[in-house]
């Protein structure tokens, strides 16, 4: 079996701690922190769920149910589960849904 490529973050995540893999991971981490600093976190990042709670409360006040929201968001189960943080991608989906339903 051929050697795996070194100097990429995936190898670092797999457990390699050679200099090239550590450098690749450090570069990724620096870019990730810079994106947050510029207020452009990646879609997989976690954000505070305060806005999600408020948006869902508005939708519930307008007569929507949690199972309806879950179905509209494409969830398999008719339950929404959100606590202190949510993925940025999820927040965008809920915000888009709220704009569509309240407009």
Backbone bond lengths (Angstrom), bond angles and torsions (degrees), N, CA, C in turn:
res aa  C-N    CA-C-N  psi(-1)  N-CA   C-N-CA  omega(-1)  CA-C   N-CA-C  phi
1 X - - - 1.448 - - 1.525 108.85 -
2 X 1.303 116.63 136.35 1.456 121.66 -176.97 1.523 111.06 -72.51
3 X 1.332 115.92 152.80 1.453 120.81 176.02 1.516 110.44 -61.83
4 X 1.333 115.43 143.76 1.457 120.11 175.15 1.531 108.93 -72.16
5 X 1.289 115.83 154.04 1.456 121.29 178.31 1.521 109.57 -69.76
6 X 1.308 116.59 134.16 1.461 121.08 177.34 1.515 108.71 -106.11
7 X 1.302 114.99 160.17 1.460 120.36 -180.00 1.512 112.17 90.83
8 X 1.326 117.20 17.08 1.464 120.87 176.09 1.522 108.40 -125.55
9 X 1.306 116.28 152.34 1.460 120.93 -175.73 1.524 111.94 -63.97
10 X 1.299 116.94 -34.50 1.460 119.87 -179.07 1.529 111.26 -58.44
11 X 1.325 117.03 -38.55 1.465 120.27 177.34 1.528 110.17 -65.99
12 X 1.349 116.03 -39.34 1.462 119.60 177.20 1.524 110.09 -60.80
13 X 1.330 116.73 -44.15 1.457 121.20 179.06 1.527 111.53 -63.86
14 X 1.313 116.44 -29.52 1.467 121.06 179.06 1.525 111.82 -77.72
15 X 1.339 117.74 -8.31 1.457 120.08 175.71 1.510 116.05 118.90
16 X 1.333 118.22 -6.08 1.458 120.18 -179.85 1.527 109.58 -73.89
17 X 1.312 116.63 132.94 1.462 120.76 179.76 1.525 111.71 -119.97
18 X 1.331 116.40 28.19 1.460 118.73 175.92 1.531 108.58 -68.18
19 X 1.318 115.76 164.75 1.464 120.18 -176.01 1.529 111.83 -58.55
20 X 1.321 117.39 -43.99 1.467 120.65 -176.75 1.530 111.46 -64.01
21 X 1.316 117.97 -40.45 1.460 121.33 179.94 1.528 111.34 -71.25
22 X 1.334 116.61 -38.26 1.473 119.36 176.41 1.524 110.50 -64.34
23 X 1.327 116.61 -39.44 1.466 120.58 178.51 1.525 110.37 -64.06
24 X 1.335 117.83 -42.26 1.462 121.33 178.93 1.525 110.62 -62.47
25 X 1.324 117.62 -40.91 1.457 120.68 178.79 1.528 110.74 -67.94
26 X 1.319 117.09 -41.31 1.463 120.76 178.85 1.522 110.86 -62.00
27 X 1.319 117.11 -39.09 1.459 120.68 178.25 1.531 110.59 -64.50
28 X 1.333 116.48 -43.56 1.459 120.45 177.64 1.525 110.66 -60.04
29 X 1.327 116.78 -47.10 1.465 121.13 -179.34 1.531 110.94 -60.88
30 X 1.325 117.69 -40.99 1.457 121.05 179.17 1.527 111.05 -64.26
31 X 1.324 117.18 -41.70 1.460 120.61 178.53 1.526 111.10 -66.91
32 X 1.316 116.75 -37.23 1.461 122.12 178.33 1.531 110.27 -63.77
33 X 1.339 117.35 -46.93 1.468 121.06 178.30 1.520 111.13 -63.90
34 X 1.323 117.27 -38.27 1.467 121.00 179.01 1.523 110.67 -64.86
35 X 1.319 117.69 -39.32 1.467 121.01 177.83 1.525 110.40 -61.77
36 X 1.331 116.92 -42.20 1.467 120.11 176.65 1.518 110.99 -63.97
37 X 1.325 116.47 -41.85 1.457 120.36 -179.70 1.517 111.04 -60.51
38 X 1.323 115.83 -37.78 1.465 121.20 179.03 1.526 112.47 -84.49
39 X 1.340 115.82 7.56 1.464 123.09 -179.41 1.522 112.29 59.11
40 X 1.328 115.79 39.40 1.468 122.33 174.77 1.530 109.61 -131.44
41 X 1.337 116.66 64.13 1.467 117.86 -178.95 1.524 111.29 -67.88
42 X 1.322 117.74 154.13 1.467 120.38 178.23 1.529 110.66 -67.93
43 X 1.319 117.09 159.59 1.461 121.71 -175.42 1.518 113.48 -60.49
44 X 1.301 118.49 -25.88 1.453 121.21 179.71 1.517 114.04 -83.91
45 X 1.322 117.35 -2.37 1.457 121.22 -177.86 1.526 110.73 -72.11
46 X 1.310 115.74 153.29 1.464 120.70 176.19 1.524 109.16 -91.87
47 X 1.333 115.00 138.49 1.461 121.38 177.40 1.525 108.28 -126.87
48 X 1.312 116.31 162.74 1.452 122.19 -179.75 1.532 109.96 -62.49
49 X 1.324 116.68 137.67 1.461 121.34 -175.48 1.526 113.34 -87.08
50 X 1.325 118.44 6.05 1.460 120.97 -178.68 1.521 111.72 -57.12
51 X 1.322 117.29 -46.29 1.463 120.35 179.79 1.521 111.50 -66.77
52 X 1.312 117.10 -34.65 1.461 121.12 177.49 1.517 109.82 -64.14
53 X 1.320 117.17 -45.03 1.467 121.00 178.72 1.528 110.20 -58.58
54 X 1.327 116.94 -46.40 1.465 120.70 -178.37 1.526 111.32 -64.72
55 X 1.314 117.36 -42.72 1.463 121.04 -179.19 1.525 110.81 -65.19
56 X 1.318 117.00 -43.75 1.461 120.21 179.60 1.524 110.10 -66.56
57 X 1.326 118.35 -37.07 1.467 121.25 176.87 1.526 110.72 -61.65
58 X 1.332 116.84 -40.42 1.473 120.66 177.06 1.519 111.24 -62.65
59 X 1.328 116.51 -43.83 1.459 120.40 179.85 1.528 111.33 -65.35
60 X 1.327 116.78 -39.50 1.464 120.35 178.06 1.526 110.82 -66.18
61 X 1.330 116.85 -36.21 1.467 120.76 178.27 1.534 111.21 -66.36
62 X 1.324 117.10 -27.12 1.460 121.23 178.88 1.526 112.57 -84.29
63 X 1.347 116.57 -1.72 1.448 119.33 174.78 1.519 116.19 108.73
64 X 1.307 118.02 -1.46 1.465 120.06 177.11 1.518 109.40 -76.60
65 X 1.303 117.09 153.96 1.459 121.38 177.99 1.526 109.23 -109.21
66 X 1.322 116.09 160.70 1.462 120.12 178.10 1.530 112.09 -61.46
67 X 1.357 119.84 -41.18 1.462 118.60 175.72 1.533 113.11 -61.57
68 X 1.319 117.53 -35.95 1.470 120.13 176.89 1.524 110.52 -65.43
69 X 1.317 116.45 -42.56 1.466 119.96 178.29 1.520 110.74 -63.06
70 X 1.329 116.72 -44.87 1.463 120.35 -179.82 1.523 110.73 -60.77
71 X 1.317 116.75 -42.15 1.472 120.02 179.25 1.524 111.11 -65.47
72 X 1.319 116.84 -43.13 1.467 120.62 179.92 1.528 111.83 -64.72
73 X 1.330 116.86 -29.51 1.457 120.72 178.96 1.521 112.40 -84.08
74 X 1.333 116.51 -7.25 1.456 120.15 176.41 1.515 114.48 88.86
75 X 1.326 118.08 18.72 1.459 120.85 178.59 1.515 110.50 -78.28
76 X 1.312 115.92 149.52 1.466 121.06 -178.75 1.528 112.26 -76.10
77 X 1.311 116.11 -32.77 1.458 120.35 -179.97 1.526 109.32 -104.93
78 X 1.320 117.03 152.60 1.477 119.14 -177.76 1.523 112.95 -82.39
79 X 1.323 117.10 35.43 1.458 121.31 -180.00 1.516 110.39 -126.51
80 X 1.310 115.20 141.44 1.460 120.77 171.35 1.522 107.16 -103.80
81 X 1.297 116.51 130.53 1.451 120.94 177.75 1.523 108.52 -123.58
82 X 1.296 115.60 112.97 1.454 120.27 177.59 1.520 107.66 -145.51
83 X 1.290 115.72 137.87 1.456 120.49 -178.08 1.529 109.23 -122.45
84 X 1.295 117.65 -115.90 1.459 121.24 -175.00 1.515 114.27 -80.43
85 X 1.341 116.97 -30.07 1.456 119.83 179.66 1.527 109.48 -137.26
86 X 1.317 114.87 157.13 1.466 121.55 174.39 1.523 107.66 -136.68
87 X 1.295 116.56 160.67 1.460 120.57 175.89 1.527 108.74 -70.19
88 X 1.302 115.95 144.13 1.453 121.39 179.36 1.525 110.67 -57.07
89 X 1.315 116.38 -38.89 1.466 121.67 177.97 1.536 110.83 -57.94
90 X 1.341 116.87 -42.81 1.460 121.90 179.27 1.520 110.72 -65.50
91 X 1.327 116.88 -42.34 1.464 120.56 178.62 1.531 110.43 -60.87
92 X 1.312 117.99 -42.24 1.461 120.45 177.92 1.522 111.31 -62.86
93 X 1.329 117.63 -40.18 1.467 120.94 179.13 1.525 110.86 -63.64
94 X 1.328 117.31 -43.76 1.463 120.85 -179.81 1.516 110.64 -67.41
95 X 1.312 117.19 -41.24 1.464 120.44 179.26 1.520 111.37 -63.78
96 X 1.349 116.63 -41.59 1.455 120.29 178.54 1.531 110.60 -64.61
97 X 1.307 116.08 -41.01 1.465 121.26 178.65 1.532 110.12 -63.22
98 X 1.316 117.88 -44.29 1.461 121.42 179.47 1.527 111.28 -62.50
99 X 1.311 117.19 -40.97 1.472 120.16 179.08 1.517 110.90 -63.55
100 X 1.323 116.05 -39.03 1.458 120.40 -179.16 1.536 110.69 -68.41
101 X 1.318 116.62 -42.52 1.463 120.66 -174.76 1.517 113.12 -80.49
102 X 1.319 119.14 -26.14 1.465 120.41 -177.14 1.513 112.88 -97.49
103 X 1.298 117.86 -5.65 1.474 120.06 -178.76 1.511 111.93 -86.10
